[in-house]
Amino acid sequence: MMTQKIVTVLFLCTGNSARSILAEALLNDRGAGRFRAFSAGSQPKGVPHPMALALLAESGLATAGLRSKSWDEFAGTDAPVIDIVITVCDNAAGEMCPVWPGHPVTAHWGIEDPAAVDGEGQRDAFEAARRYLLDRIEALIALPPGAYDPATLKAALAAIGAREGATAHRNEVA
């Protein structure tokens, strides 16, 4: 029996403190053994948002090792080979991304920034972002193995990104 290749996914957001951190933890939990997720940002905040970490911990997900980091860590020759790059914020989707080794498939899954909400509604905003990301991640995990050729995968990722909760900006990243 052949072993299936682990699909590596890099989630990008400008600050790498909320949505991309949530996505990394959710895919690493749900895609156990089939997927390996990472996250990064063009202008990382330096630390994950406390509400993101709290929500993950309350959901029973591991938070050890989650950190806010630059996307430059994934553009070097010693970086892990990434199969899929997904932006989860509109700002990152509009930025000039590094050239990724291996030419991964790219997509945009825009979700409103829960960290932009202060005060009483912040927890609800983080819970909504987690719910929308989880819906997309479950759809990604459910793709049949034949969906991993680049053209089919790109189309499937675009459709997944347009699901409920998508921001108005739906351009794919280059």
N, C-alpha and C positions, 0 to 999 in steps of 0.2 A: 504494500500500500504506500503510495507516495504521500509525502507530507506537503500540505498546502503552504505556500509562501505567506509569511506574515506581511500584511499591508501596512505600510507606515503612512501616517497622516500628520501634517503640520497645520495647526489652527493658528491663524494670524489675526491680531487686532492691534491697533496702534499702541495702547498702553500695556497689553498683556497682563491685565490685573483682574478681569471679571469674565467676560464671555469666553475668551480663548482658554482660560484656566478651567472654567466649568466644562467646556467641550473636551479638553484633554483628559480630565478625570473621568468624565462620563464614558468616553470611548474606551479608555483603558479598562474600566470596570466591565462594561457591557460586551466589549469585543474581545474579551479574554482569550488569548491564544491565537486569534485570527488577525487582530489589529494591534498596532502600537502607536499611540498618539503622543504628540509633543505640542507645545504652544510657544509662541514668541510674539514680539511686537517690534514695530519700527522705532518707537520711542517708549521703551518699557518704563513703567512706574517704579520698578525696583522691588516691589513686594505685591503679592496678590491682595486683592481687596478683602478685608476682614469678613464681609458679609458672604462673599463667595466661599471662603474657607469654612465659615460656620454652616452654611447651607449644605455643603458637601459632607462635612462631619456629621451633621444631623441626619443625613441620608445614609450614613454608614459607609461612605466612600473614603478611601485613603487620601490624606492631604499631605503626608510626608513627602518631601521632595518637590512639591509644587513650588515654582518660583517664577518671578517675572524676569524675562530674559530677552535679549536682542535677537532679532532674526538673523543677524550676522553669524550666530553660532551654527546656523544650519546651511550657510552658503559656502563654507570652506571645504577644502578637500578632505578633511578629517571628520566631517559631519556625517551623521547617519544618512543613508540614501532615503529620500522621501519619495513616496509613490503618488501622494495626493496633497495638494496645498489648498486649504480652504480659508478664505477671509470671512470673518464673522462680524466685521464692522465696515460701514460704508467708507470711512476715512482710509482704512488700510486697502480697501479695494481700489481706491483712486490713486494710491501711491505707486511710485515706480519700485517694484520689488526687485530684490537681487536675482541674479540668474542662478536658479537652483540646479545643483548637480543632478544629472539623470533625467532632466526635463519632465518633472512630474505633471500629472493632470491637475488643472486648476479649476476652482469654482468659487462662487460667492454665496454665502448663506447669511445675509444681513439680518441682524437681530438688534432691536433697540438696546441702547446702553443702560443697563440697570444702575451702573455707578453714577450716572448723571442725575439720578433721583436722590434727593436728600430727604431726611426726616422720615415721617410715618409711612410713606408709600414705598420706601426703598426695598424692604423685604419682599413686598408683593412684586416689585419690578424684577428682583433677582429670581424669585420663584417662577415668574413668567418666562424669563430668559432660559432658565434651566429646563422648563417644560418644553419650550420650542426647540432647544438644542437636543434634548433627549428624543423628541419625535424624529428629528432629522437623522440622528445617530442610529436609531432603531431602523429607519428606512435604509440607511447605508449598509448596516449589518445584514439586512434582509435581501440585499441584491444577490442574484445568483452568481456563481463563480464566473460564468461566461460574460458577465457585465463588466469585467475588468479590462477588456481591451480599451485603449484610450478613447476612441470615438464614442463607444457605447457608454463608457463610464462618465465622460464629460456631459453627455446628454442627461444621464440619470442624475448626476450631481446637480445640474441646473434645475431639473424638475423638483428635486428634494429641497433645494434652496428657495423655491417659490411657494413652499407650503405655508400654512397659517403662521402668522407672526412675522413674515418677511417684511423688511423695510422696503421703501419705494425704490431704492437704488439696487438694481439687480444685475448690473454689469458683471461679467466674469473677469477675473484677473488675468493678466498676461503671463 
